[in-house]
Amino acid sequence: MKTFITSIFLITLNFVFSQINSSNFDSETFNKKLLISLNKMRQDKGLDTLVPSISVFNIFSKPNCVEVSNTNTLYHPSNSERHKNSYLRSLIIDEFKNKYGGQSVLLNTGVPKMDMNENCFRTNKKCYNYEELVNVVITAWTNSQPHDKIQNLVYSSSDLPGVFSCHSVMKENGMVYVFVNYVKIYRL
């Protein structure tokens, strides 16, 4: 009987402490798993796969996620000034030009042409692992027509890949915020 009670105690203890919580949430691990799953979903639908971008992460995903998570609400911060900024556009485009080549299409203003879309999400659903949380996020976006459209657009141009990035934050109250930004860089 003592062994049975000890076993039940250990199983319960493992169950309680195996949940993702604010003290053990690893944003980098979750971000990678979400981007891999989004690419798998896109590949299963015959869409182009995307390449993670450090520039998009630093310019859009992380600042937006941190800003929103600090307000304890959910909204899309204004990206227009950053999106129009030729220096920031060049950082994003140069990151991939160095890896993949290609000439950027320039707008009449001389700024490289690119489109940027963003999906954001928050939940306080208790999840036991990152895969479960990834499924919660992707399912919510799939069930929302505007979000589903964004995650299923074609982002490649001239056979060169589009880019994306993700950032997530879990607050002490268990609320998880997730931002994914998608960028199409127009190339000749």
Helices and strands as residue ranges (DSSP letters): H 2-18, H 27-44, E 51-52, H 54-56, I 57-61, H 62-71, H 80-84, H 86-100, E 114-123, H 130-142, H 145-151, E 163-170, E 176-185
